[in-house]
């Protein structure tokens, strides 16, 4: 049976960016929402719409801002960034991977000249190519396939059924979820004007992933055509994202699910890209840009800020009327000019 994890509020305070008001010896054994939290559980308030639950919450302690700390009578951790502190606390409650379970399963198939430290864990039915280099405390889930000349940095985790093609480099502390494919061929085909067919452009580059990167389930990152596709340090990718060949994503950028980025697009640092965004190829997006959901980015963005496209939801009948008006805009514009 797994050992129950618990911390005193004093311990939690020391390991987070917060100030404790209350009993430093009070034991916290779990996290929960304001509505569901009970004695011994820690909750947080970062969205004003949930403030109404504070008075009735049974939480053993709550993470609050200085402006809201007086709204709760119990133990509290006070900070300017409640959600960030809550995120810090979540890592304390992740089950520790037992040292005795760090083994290489007997079914693993491994190529020649690999560097695999003793402190690595490799689950069943993993296939590893030649000249693969793992650093310390790498964890590989069941059914993963890792190609030749791959390097994976220390403390990285690959969940089951991840596929890493040849020559990919992954930094330290990466988290890569199931069904991710890294290093597949980019969509490169040259048209033959005589036969009307296509000649494949063989993808000769690879993928370089920095440190502290998380990649959500089902995401695909294509290898570069000549140079590498690059994912910078601290990048966070959601599920079901398509990143095409030779794309560059800058440090600490976060991209939500179902976004597709075409080849050779360059995205700056600290950007946030919401769900189902489409970004065409060969454009550049500057640092500190926020792109809202379902936006189609068709040209470069050189100024930080928030950008959107498309029309907001409406009833179908109203949307059709507005769409009809939109289709007549250019004609009306020419009349106004005249």
C-alpha positions, 0 to 999 in steps of 0.5 A: 500500500502506498504511503500517505503523503502529508505536510505541515503548513509550516513545511508547505509555506517554506517550499512556496512563495507564501506567508502563513497565517495560522497553525504551522503544525496543521497537517495537510494530506491533500488538495481540493476545491473550495466546495469539496475540501474537508479538514486536512485539505488545502484549497485556493482562490484565484478566480473571483467567481468562486469567492462565494464559496469561501464562507462555507468551505470546510478546507483546513487551509486556503491560499489567498491574496492579501485582498481576500485573506480576511474573507476566510477565518481558518488557516491561510497561505497569503500570496499575490499569486494563489494559482502559482502557489497552488501549482507549487504545492501540487508537486509535493503530492505527486507519488514518489517513484520507489527506488526499488522499482527503477529497473529495466524490464526483461522484455526491453529490446536495446541496440548497440553502444547505448548509455543507460545509467543504473538509475533509469527505469524502462518498462515492458516492451520498449524498443531502443535503437543504437547509440541512445544516451540516457542521463540519470533518472529517466523513466520510459513507459511501456511500449515506447519506441526510441530511434537511433542516436536519441539523447534524453536528459536527466529526470525526464519522463516518457509515458507509455507508447511514445515514439521518438524518431532518430537523432532527436535530442530531449533536454532534462525534466521533460514530460512527454505524454502517451501517443506523442510522436517526435521526429516524424517527417515534415510535410515536404513534397515538390510538384512535378509539373510534367507528371502532375505528381509529387517528389518527396523532400526527404527530411534530413534535419531532426528535433531539438527539445529544451529543458523543462518542456511538457508535451501533451498526449497525441501531439506531433512534432515533425523533424526539420527538412534541413535544419532542426525543429526547435522547442525552447526551454520551458515550453508547454504544449497541450494535447493534439498539437501539430508542429511542422518541420523547421518550426521554432517555439521560443522559451516559456511559450504555452500552446493549447490543444488542436493548434496547428503550426505550419512549416518554418514559422517562428514563435517568440518567447513567453507567447500564449496560443489558445486552442484551435489556432492556425498559424501559416508557414514562414511567418514570425511572431514576436515575444509576448504575444497572446493569440485567442482561440480559433484565430487564423494567423496569416501574417507576421506579428511584430508587436507584443499584445493580444490578437484575434480573428473570426467572428463570435458565436451567435444564433445560426440565423443571426450568424448567417445574416452577419455572414451575408453582410460580411460578403458585401463589405468589399462592394460597400467599401468601394462605394464609400471610396468613390 
